[in-house]
């Protein structure tokens, strides 16, 4: 009967805790909301940055996501 030379070692899987994920979830949530603001609302009366530069940069994304801009 043949025996393996070295037994197979399976790595232990450590579960992620909510405390480890929460800061990253908050960061990505803030980034997502900021991006959504610039794509969806950065024009006209709600504009934080003067001029048309931001509008022109996100113009195609605005149409792709269904936001009206004209």
NORRAKA-V745871 format. One record per residue. N is the residue number from 1. RES is the residue in one small letter. PSI is psi in whole degrees, 0 to 359 (* if undefined). Layout:
{{N;RES;PSI} {N;RES;PSI}}
This chain:
{{1;x;131} {2;x;137} {3;x;140} {4;x;149} {5;x;313} {6;x;135} {7;x;148} {8;x;133} {9;x;123} {10;x;131} {11;x;143} {12;x;133} {13;x;120} {14;x;123} {15;x;146} {16;x;141} {17;x;162} {18;x;325} {19;x;329} {20;x;329} {21;x;329} {22;x;313} {23;x;322} {24;x;322} {25;x;319} {26;x;315} {27;x;310} {28;x;328} {29;x;316} {30;x;318} {31;x;319} {32;x;317} {33;x;323} {34;x;315} {35;x;318} {36;x;321} {37;x;311} {38;x;324} {39;x;321} {40;x;334} {41;x;356} {42;x;80} {43;x;155} {44;x;227} {45;x;333} {46;x;8} {47;x;131} {48;x;333} {49;x;125} {50;x;157} {51;x;182} {52;x;6} {53;x;311} {54;x;319} {55;x;317} {56;x;325} {57;x;325} {58;x;11} {59;x;309} {60;x;322} {61;x;325} {62;x;314} {63;x;321} {64;x;323} {65;x;357} {66;x;15} {67;x;132} {68;x;146} {69;x;2} {70;x;*}}
